[in-house]
Amino acid sequence: MILFPAVDIKDGVCVRLSQGQADAVTVFSSDPVAQAKYWENQGARYLHVVDLDGAFSGMPKNFDLIKDICSQLSIPVQLGGGIRDIETASKYLEAGVRRLIIGTMALEDEETFSALCAKFPGQIGVSLDAVNGQLKSRGWVEDAGISIFDIIPRIEAAGAAFIIYTDISRDGMQTGVNVLAMSELCAKTKLPVIAAGGVATLEDVINLQPLVSKGLEGAVSGQAIYTGTLNFAEAIEWIENN
């Protein structure tokens, strides 16, 4: 089980949003590169980066900053936010990002998404961001008009390598992870699944661990590891011992 520390970038700084709302911003670090290195030093095996400006605008907004993060870390980086064409994806992978997380493109442009998966096999995942099982797109501001379970056969057929599932209603709220929803999702797909949204305490990590045998690859945590309700180093130690 991998615990991914989240570095969400908006306006060049490291932030967290509550329930994905662009105006509900808390700044945690003015230096995302230093913050990324901090998580690596705390034992992170993989870093989760989101270009929030890119997610809202539909185009890369923090490319140089993300390139710097990749160049200064020895651990791999996965990235999401604003990747809506093959050219942008190629540019990020050439800059050192290990794998990409696609949201809007996977939902709205099946042909391009399939081509992207074919060009970079094993490196393209899908972000499924939902409220009550209904998917959101374009930085969580639009209804995608489709449910999680409707989209799974499509992204599997296209060649997606993994899924990140975010329960938007719990994201940044520190209300606990939705273990039932994660279990249902793992049962519906053969793809590795990463949980995001609501991973607030060590108890949440412990509750997710049994799902590893059902296809859970890990969990992303942001708000909790910045505010301290989840001690990242302690969680890493528990995972390594269990």
MARKOL-379809 format. One record per atom (N, C-alpha, C, CB): x, y, z; residue in three letters. Coordinates in pm, whole numbers, plus 50000, padded with zeros to 5 digits. Glycine has a CB too. Example, Ala and Ser with C-alpha at 12.3 -4.5 7.8 and 13.67 -1.06 7.14 Angstrom:
<nutis>
513194943150780ala 512304955050780ala 513204967050780ala 511314955350905ala 512854977550708ser 513674989450714ser 512905000350787ser 514084994050572ser 
</nutis>
This chain:
<nutis>
500854988050000met 500005000050000met 500885012450000met 499045000150123met 500635021349904ile 501405033649893ile 500585045249950ile 501805036449745ile 501205053050038leu 500575065250087leu 501205076950011leu 500765066850244leu 500395083349927phe 500865094149841phe 500645107649910phe 500145093849705phe 501685114949946pro 501465128549995pro 501105137649877pro 502725133950070pro 500135146349899ala 499665154949791ala 500345168649798ala 498145156549798ala 500835172949683val 501305186749667val 500435193049560val 502845187349628val 499465200949605asp 498535207649513asp 499025221949492asp 497065207449569asp 499205225649364ile 499815238549332ile 498785247949271ile 500995236749236ile 498695259849331lys 497815270449279lys 498545283749292lys 496425270749355lys 498635290949183asp 499335303849183asp 500775302549235asp 498575313949269asp 501405291149206gly 502805289149240gly 503095285149383gly 503535301349212gly 502045282949464val 502255278849603val 501505265849630val 501785289949700val 501855259649741cys 501255246849780cys 500015249449866cys 502285237949858cys 498865244649819val 497605247549886val 496785234849904val 496805257949806val 495685236249977arg 494635226249979arg 493315233449962arg 494655217950111arg 492405226949888leu 491055232049870leu 490085223549951leu 490665232349721leu 488995229549995ser 487925221850060ser 486875218349956ser 487285229950177ser 486655205449938gln 485675200149843gln 485905205549702gln 484265203649889gln 487165208349669gly 487515212549534gly 487105226649496gly 486915203349439gly 486695234649593gln 486235248249563gln 487415257749550gln 485255253249672gln 487505264449436ala 488655272949406ala 488805284549504ala 488535278349266ala 487705288749566asp 487785300049658asp 487925295549804asp 486565308749643asp 488015282349826ala 488195277149962ala 489615272149978ala 487165265849994ala 490575281649975val 491995278549966val 492685280650100val 492655287149859val 493525270850136thr 494445272450249thr 495855270550196thr 494135262250365thr 496715280550215val 498105279550171val 498935272750279val 498675293650138val 499655262250241phe 500485254950337phe 501965257150317phe 500175240350329phe 502375260850196ser 503795263250172ser 503955272450052ser 504535249950149ser 504875282050065ser 505165290849952ser 506175284649856ser 505685304350002ser 506705272949892asp 507745266449813asp 507385251749789asp 509125267449885asp 506645248849681pro 506225235049654pro 507395225249637pro 505375234749531pro 508515229849583val 509675221049567val 510195216649703val 510795228049486val 510355226149793ala 510815222849929ala 509815213750000ala 511045235650011ala 508535216149977gln 507515207750039gln 507575193549986gln 506125213650016gln 507795192149856ala 507925178849796ala 509125171449855ala 508065179949643ala 510245178549870lys 511445172349927lys 511215168450073lys 512645181949916lys 510425176450143tyr 510105173050282tyr 509375159750291tyr 509245184150345tyr 508395157550204trp 507645144950208trp 508545133150170trp 506425145550114trp 509445135350076glu 510395124850042glu 511245121150164glu 511305129249926glu 511695131250238asn 512505128850357asn 511715122150468asn 513095141850408asn 510395123750464gln 509535117350565gln 509225102750530gln 508225125250579gln 509725097950416gly 509545083950380gly 508615081150265gly 509075076650495gly 508165091550196ala 507255089450082ala 507945081049974ala 506795103050023ala 507195071849916arg 507685063549806arg 507235068949671arg 507215049149823arg 506235077649673tyr 505655082949549tyr 504995096149584tyr 504625072749483tyr 505105106249498leu 504505119349523leu 503335121749429leu 505565130549508leu 502275127549482his 501065130749406his 500995145849391his 499785125049476his 501105150649266val 501095165049239val 499875168449154val 502405169449167val 499215179549188val 498085184449109val 498325199049074val 496745182749187val 498215202048944asp 498245215848896asp 496805220848898asp 498895216948751asp 496425227249008leu 495045231749021leu 494705242648920leu 494795236949162leu 495665251348892asp 495435261548790asp 495155254948655asp 496645271048780asp 495905244348626gly 495695236948503gly 494335230248498gly 496765226748486gly 493925224648612ala 492615217848617ala 491485227548587ala 492405211448754ala 491585239748640phe 490505249348620phe 490565255948482phe 490555260048727phe 491775257748428ser 491925264848301ser 491975255548179ser 493165273248304ser 492355242848204gly 492445233348093gly 493785233248022gly 491395236247993gly 494785240048078met 496115240148018met 497165241448127met 496255251747915met 498395236648101pro 499445236948204pro 499725251248251pro 500745230648151pro 499835252748382lys 500105266048438lys 501335266248528lys 498895270848516lys 501825254548567asn 502955253948660asn 504025244248611asn 502465249848800asn 504225244048478phe 505105234048418phe 506525234748475phe 505145235948268phe 507125246548478asp 508515247748523asp 508665243448669asp 509015262048507asp 507685246748749leu 507705242948891leu 507635227848906leu 506545249648966leu 506775221548828ile 506635206948834ile 507895200148781ile 505395202348753ile 508485205648678lys 509755200348626lys 510845201048734lys 510195208248500lys 510865212048809asp 511845213448918asp 511625202949025asp 511765227548980asp 510365200349059ile 510065190149159ile 510605176649114ile 508535189249184ile 510345173048989cys 510805160048936cys 512325158948938cys 510285158148794cys 513005169948905ser 514455169448895ser 515135168649031ser 514965181648821ser 514445173149135gln 515065173649267gln 514665162149359gln 514715186549333gln 513805153349311leu 513385141849391leu 513975129049334leu 511845140749397leu 514185119349421ser 514625106149375ser 513445096449367ser 515695100449468ser 512285100449421ile 511085092149413ile 510255096449292ile 510255093249544ile 509415087549239pro 508585091049122pro 507465100649158pro 507995078449061pro 506995107649054val 505925117549067val 504785113848973val 506435131849038val 503565114149025gln 502395113148938gln 501705126748940gln 501405101748985gln 501145130548824leu 500635144148807leu 499265144348743leu 501595152348725leu 498405153048794gly 497125155548732gly 496855170448725gly 496015148548809gly 495905174348639gly 495495188148630gly 495815194748498gly 496125195848738gly 494805196248413gly 494965203748288gly 495615196148174gly 495755215648314gly 495695183048184ile 496315175048077ile 495195170247985ile 497135162848136ile 494985177447876arg 493835174747791arg 494205172447645arg 492875186147800arg 495505170347618asp 495925166547483asp 497245158947491asp 496065179147392asp 497585151947384ile 498765143447384ile 500055151647393ile 498785134847258ile 500055163347333glu 501255171847337glu 501615175747481glu 501045184547253glu 500615179747557thr 500855183347697thr 501345171347777thr 499575189047761thr 500705159947755ala 501115147647825ala 502555144247793ala 500195135947786ala 502925144847667ser 504295141547626ser 505295150947691ser 504435142347473ser 504955163447697lys 505845173647755lys 506115170647902lys 505225187647739lys 505085167047975tyr 505265163948118tyr 506095151348139tyr 503895162448186tyr 505835141148060leu 506585128648075leu 508055130748039leu 505985117647988leu 508325138847940glu 509705142147904glu 510385150348014glu 509735149947773glu 509585157748091ala 510125166048200ala 510425158048327ala 509145177148232ala 510035145248327gly 510375136848441gly 509215131248520gly 511195144348531gly 507985135248485val 506825129348554val 506745114548517val 505495136848516val 506505105848617arg 506485091448592arg 505175086948528arg 506705083948722arg 504065092148580arg 502775088448522arg 501785099748540arg 502235075448586arg 500775099848453leu 499835110848445leu 498425106348486leu 499815116648305leu 497705115948542ile 496325113548585ile 495425122248499ile 496135116648739ile 494555115848423ile 493685122748329ile 492255122948383ile 493735116048190ile 491635134748377gly 490255135948422gly 489315139148308gly 490145146648529gly 489245151948273thr 488285156748174thr 488445149748039thr 488435171548156thr 489665148247990met 489865141947860met 489305127747857met 491345141747825met 489515120247964ala 489045106347969ala 487525105547961ala 489535099548096ala 486865115848013leu 485405115948014leu 484805121447885leu 484905124048130leu 485505130847821glu 484925138347710glu 485505135047573glu 485075152747736glu 486705129247569asp 487365126847440asp 487965112747441asp 488465137547412asp 487115102947420glu 487515089047429glu 488605085547328glu 486305080047408glu 488525091147208glu 489505088047104glu 490905092747143glu 489085094546971glu 491025105147188thr 492335110447229thr 492875103047350thr 492245125447259thr 491995099947443phe 492435092647563phe 492965078847525phe 491275091347663phe 492295071847437ser 492765058647392ser 494115059747324ser 491745052247296ser 494295070147242ala 495565072247174ala 496675075147274ala 495445083847074ala 496355082647378leu 497335085847482leu 497765073147556leu 496755096047581leu 496815064847591cys 497125052247661cys 497985043147574cys 495825044947702cys 497705043047444ala 498485034747352ala 499915039847337ala 497805034147215ala 500065053047338lys 501385059147320lys 502255057447445lys 501235074147288lys 501625057747563phe 502365056647689phe 501755045647778phe 502365070347764phe 501895033047736pro 501265022147813pro 501795021347955pro 501495008747743pro 500875019348048gly 501245017948188gly 501485031048262gly 502455009748198gly 501375042248191gln 501685055148253gln 500485064548264gln 502775062048176gln 499325060148217ile 498165069048212ile 497045063648302ile 497665070548067ile 496715071348403gly 495615067848491gly 494445077448473gly 496075067948636gly 493325074248537val 492125082448527val 491695086948665val 490985074748457val 491385099748675ser 490835105248798ser 489325105048789ser 491355119548825ser 488695097148874leu 487245096748883leu 486845104449008leu 486705081948887leu 486285116248987asp 485945125449095asp 484435126649101asp 486615139549075asp 483855122849214ala 482395121349215ala 481755126249345ala 482035107049194ala 480505129949330val 479625132749444val 478465123049434val 479135147749446val 478305114749536asn 477245104549536asn 477295095849411asn 475885111149548asn 478515092749366gly 478695083749253gly 478585090149117gly 477715073049262gly 478215103149111gln 478075110248984gln 479345118348956gln 476835119648986gln 479905116448839leu 481215122148807leu 481145137148778leu 481805115048689leu 482235143948818lys 482445158048788lys 483635159248694lys 482665166348919lys 483705170348620ser 484835172748530ser 485215187448532ser 484495168248386ser 486265190748454arg 486735204548442arg 486995211148578arg 485725212848364arg 487875204248656gly 488205209548787gly 487065208348887gly 488615223748775gly 486195198448866trp 485085195348956trp 483945205448949trp 485595194549096trp 483945214148847val 482925224548843val 481755221048752val 483545237548797val 481875210148673glu 480795206348582glu 480385191848605glu 481205208348436glu 479085189248591asp 478595175448596asp 478965168348466asp 477055175048620asp 479555156448479ala 479945148948359ala 478775141548297ala 481045139148393ala 477685140148372gly 476505133548319gly 476625118448310gly 476205138948186gly 477505112748390ile 477725098248387ile 478185093748525ile 478765094248277ile 477895081348559ser 478285076248690ser 479635069148682ser 477215066648745ser 480215066748797ile 481505059748804ile 481425046148735ile 481945058048950ile 480405038548765phe 480335024948715phe 480005024348566phe 479295017048793phe 479425035248513asp 479195035948368asp 480495037948291asp 478215047248335asp 481425045248351ile 482645048948279ile 483725038148286ile 483195061848335ile 483685029648385ile 484765019948405ile 485035011048283ile 484435011248524ile 484025005048220pro 484324996748101pro 485015004547990pro 483034990748047pro 484655017247974arg 485255025547870arg 486735028047896arg 484515038847860arg 487085031648019ile 488485034848045ile 489345022348049ile 488615042448177ile 488745011048089glu 489494998448084glu 489794994847939glu 488694987048153glu 488794996047853ala 488974992747711ala 489985002047645ala 487634993447637ala 490045014447691ala 490955024247633ala 492405021647669ala 490565038147676ala 492625014147779gly 493995010947818gly 494505018247940gly 494885013647706gly 493605023848022ala 494035030548145ala 494815020848233ala 492815036048221ala 495795026348306ala 496665018048389ala 496225017648535ala 498085022948380ala 495495027848579phe 495055028348719phe 493945038648733phe 496235031748813phe 493275038448847ile 492195047748877ile 492485054749009ile 490815040348882ile 492245067749013ile 492205074949140ile 490765079349163ile 493195087349141ile 490195075149274tyr 488815078549304tyr 488775088749418tyr 488005066049341tyr 488165100249390thr 488015110549492thr 486545112349526thr 488625123949445thr 486235110749653asp 484905113949703asp 484935128949736asp 484525105149830asp 484415137049644ile 484535151649656ile 483905156749786ile 483875158449537ile 482835150449828ser 482155155149949ser 483025154050073ser 480865147449969ser 484055145550064arg 484945143650180arg 486315150150161arg 485125128850207arg 486585154750039asp 487915159850009asp 488215172550089asp 488055162649860asp 489305172350164gly 489715183750243gly 488875186150366gly 489685195750159gly 487905177350393met 486995179350506met 487405171350629met 485585175750465met 488335161750611gln 488835153550722gln 487715146450797gln 489635162150819gln 486775140950719thr 485625134050778thr 485755118850771thr 484355138450709thr 486895113950726gly 487085099650715gly 486875094750573gly 486145092350810gly 487575083950539val 487515078750404val 486255070250385val 488765070450373val 485725070150262asn 484535062450230asn 484965048250192asn 483715069150115asn 485145039750291val 485665026250269val 484695017850187val 485955019350403val 483395019450211leu 482395011750136leu 482465014749988leu 480995014550189leu 482545027649953ala 482625031549812ala 483895026249749ala 482565046749798ala 485005026549824met 486265021449770met 486175006449747met 487425024649866met 485544999449839ser 485404984949826ser 484554981449703ser 484764979049953ser 483484988949682glu 482604986649567glu 483354989249436glu 481354995549575glu 484164999649436leu 484915002949315leu 485944992249284leu 485595016549330leu 486664987749385cys 487664977249365cys 487034964549309cys 488384974149497cys 485784961949351ala 485094949949306ala 484634951049160ala 483894947149395ala 484524963249111lys 483994965648976lys 485064966848868lys 483164978048976lys 486344967548909thr 487394969448809thr 488594960748840thr 487804984148803thr 489324957348734lys 490574949948750lys 491774959348761lys 490764940248633lys 491524972248742leu 492604982048749leu 492974985048894leu 492204994848676leu 494234988048922pro 494614992749055pro 493865005649088pro 496164995049065pro 493445006949213val 492655018449256val 493395025849367val 491245014049303val 493375039149360ile 493945047549465ile 492815055749526ile 495075056849408ile 492735055849657ala 491695063249727ala 492155077549752ala 491335056449861ala 491265087149735ala 491555101049767ala 490305107649823ala 492055108849641ala 490505117049913gly 489365123749974gly 488995117550107gly 488175123449882gly 489275124450216gly 488855119850348gly 489855111250423gly 487635112450334gly 491055109350370val 492065101550441val 492655110650548val 493185095950343val 492055110250666ala 492295120650766ala 493115116150887ala 490995125750815ala 493105103150917thr 493785098151036thr 494445084651007thr 492795096851154thr 495255080151100leu 495865066851086leu 494785056151079leu 496835063951204leu 493685058251146glu 492575048751142glu 492055046850999glu 491435053351234glu 492025057650922asp 491595056550782asp 492555047950702asp 491485070550718asp 493845049650726val 494845041350658val 494655026750696val 496275046150692val 494455024350824ile 494255010650874ile 492985004550814ile 494165010651030ile 491925012550802asn 490655007550747asn 490765004250598asn 489555017750769asn 491645011250528leu 491805008750385leu 492704996650357leu 492385020950318leu 493604993650447gln 494614983350422gln 494044969950378gln 495434981250546gln 492924964950435pro 492384952050387pro 491984952050240pro 491194948350470pro 491754963950181leu 491354964650040leu 492524962349945leu 490714978150011leu 493744962149999val 494914959749913val 494764946349840val 496224959949997val 494234936349910ser 494044923149849ser 492964923249743ser 493704912949956ser 492164934049738lys 491074935149641lys 491414944649526lys 489794939949710lys 492644949949527gly 493054958549416gly 493394972849453gly 492004958749317gly 493364976149582leu 493734989749622leu 495254991249615leu 493224992749765leu 495715001349542glu 497155003949533glu 497635013049645glu 497495010349399glu 496765022049689gly 497185031249794gly 496165042149817gly 498515037449761gly 496615052849883ala 495735063949918ala 496505076949911ala 495125061950059ala 495805087549871val 496365101049869val 495885108449993val 495945108649739val 496805115550058ser 496405123950171ser 497015137750155ser 496835117650305ser 496225147950183gly 496695161650170gly 496445169550297gly 496025168350054gly 495215174050314gln 494865182450429gln 495345176550561gln 493375184650434gln 495135163750577ala 495435157350706ala 496925157550740ala 494945143150705ala 497775155250640ile 499215154750669ile 499795168850684ile 499955147250558ile 499085178950635tyr 499545192750654tyr 499095198350789tyr 499025201650540tyr 497905194450832thr 497405199550960thr 497825190751078thr 495885200650956thr 498245178351047gly 498765169651153gly 497795159551210gly 499255177951261gly 496565158851157thr 495655148451207thr 496125134651165thr 494225151051157thr 496925134251057leu 497605121951016leu 499095124651016leu 497105117050876leu 499825117551102asn 501275118651105asn 501825110050993asn 501865114351245asn 502395116650890phe 502795109450770phe 503845098750800phe 503315119150667phe 504875102350874ala 505955092950904ala 505425081050984ala 507085099950982ala 504515083751076glu 503905072951156glu 503075063651067glu 503015078951267glu 502335069450972ala 501525061350881ala 502415052750792ala 500635070350794ala 503515058250744ile 504445050650662ile 505015038950742ile 505595059650610ile 505355041450865glu 505895030850952glu 504865019850973glu 506345036651088glu 503585023750995trp 502545013751014trp 502375005250889trp 501215020351052trp 502365011650773ile 502225004350647ile 503364994450628ile 502175014050529ile 504584998750655glu 505754990050638glu 505714978050734glu 507044998050661glu 505104980050849asn 505034969250948asn 503834960150930asn 505004974951086asn 502944963850837asn 501714955950819asn 501494952050674asn 500504963650870asn 
</nutis>
